Amino acid sequence: MEILIIGATGRTGRLIMRLALEDGYHVTAFVRSPEKLNRPVTGVRIIQGDAEDAMQIHNVISQYKFDAVVIAVGAETFKCSKVRTQTTRNVVDALENKSPSTRLWVISSAGSNESMEQLGFFSRTFIKNILKGHISDHSKQENITQNSILPYTIVRPTGLRGIGVVADHNYIVVTKEMIPTDSIKRGELAHFIVCNMFNEEYVGKAVVVTSKP
Ligand SMILES: NC(=O)c1ccc[n+]([C@@H]2O[C@H](COP(=O)([O-])OP(=O)(O)OC[C@H]3O[C@@H](n4cnc5c(N)ncnc54)[C@H](OP(=O)(O)O)[C@@H]3O)[C@@H](O)[C@H]2O)c1
């Protein structure tokens, strides 16, 4: 199975790449800065590009056949960015045009769209005031995804911590209930995505993942 990871130099993207390789997937890494990948990266097709450039995404998705695409792009905490929205727009347009059965995974955030109501008072206040630019970008990328014809899954992690793979998987998946904890390890988020890459249970859904209470 062929997996395209967009943002594979990111802290979560790297872990998804590593776990996907361990699970025997063929991985293509679409990255802005290939020099950030630890060398040697064996068994990975590396494509350098800017995910906000529609033509570059279109070219990759036209040239190769992918069974799944993972959008793991992000931006610095206090930087106003539309990278998530623009990347998602580009990927959705290209897949709908060239490969509408490809599974799409979008890393969003707890607090996006209706999941804001699942947060406790302090998390909600923090996100609304400090992270409103990020959450707005994530909410828009979710809307594009949900309006697509693609078999998608939106995953909304709580606060991300850690940069390594983890052996202990103490996380839970929350659909509509209140979110009981405020963080999750990136290794657990990557584990959730890779383990469920083709799981039909999560198609057409947006789910929160967070640490067990
Ligand atoms: N931090 C949190 O607590 C938290 C909580 C919930 C959700 N999230 C979301 O989870 C996602 C992943 O977070 P993370 O911490 O793993 O991300 P990260 O380490 O900040 O990585 C972001 C990735 O996006 C890539 N990128 C940015 N702009 C790009 C572009 N135009 N073209 C190609 N690649 C581009 C970066 O490439 P370079 O290496 O070249 O910069 C990097 O690989 C983000 O969307 C974030 O908002 C974060």
The ligand as an ORCA input file, in Angstrom:
! r2SCAN-3c Opt
* xyz 0 1
  N       1.055     21.475     19.242
  C      -0.102     21.085     19.730
  O      -0.308     21.032     20.962
  C      -1.209     20.680     18.794
  C      -2.431     20.304     19.312
  C      -3.444     19.891     18.444
  C      -3.208     19.862     17.076
  N      -2.004     20.256     16.588
  C      -1.799     20.194     15.136
  O      -1.150     18.992     14.796
  C      -0.459     19.161     13.551
  C       0.925     18.527     13.662
  O       1.621     19.146     14.722
  P       3.217     18.927     14.890
  O       3.593     19.524     16.188
  O       3.574     17.518     14.572
  O       3.739     19.836     13.685
  P       5.188     20.471     13.435
  O       6.228     19.696     14.142
  O       5.099     21.937     13.679
  O       5.385     20.201     11.869
  C       4.728     20.940     10.900
  C       5.108     20.366      9.550
  O       4.421     21.111      8.524
  C       5.372     21.342      7.495
  N       4.961     22.453      6.647
  C       4.572     23.700      7.027
  N       4.286     24.443      5.952
  C       4.506     23.644      4.865
  C       4.378     23.832      3.467
  N       3.951     25.016      2.951
  N       4.688     22.812      2.638
  C       5.111     21.629      3.142
  N       5.235     21.383      4.458
  C       4.942     22.385      5.305
  C       6.660     21.641      8.239
  O       7.737     21.607      7.350
  P       9.200     22.236      7.745
  O       9.884     21.149      8.532
  O       9.827     22.517      6.440
  O       8.929     23.468      8.571
  C       6.624     20.478      9.229
  O       7.013     19.284      8.594
  C      -0.461     20.673     13.280
  O      -1.395     20.994     12.300
  C      -0.883     21.283     14.600
  O      -1.602     22.492     14.465
  C      -0.992     20.648     17.412
*
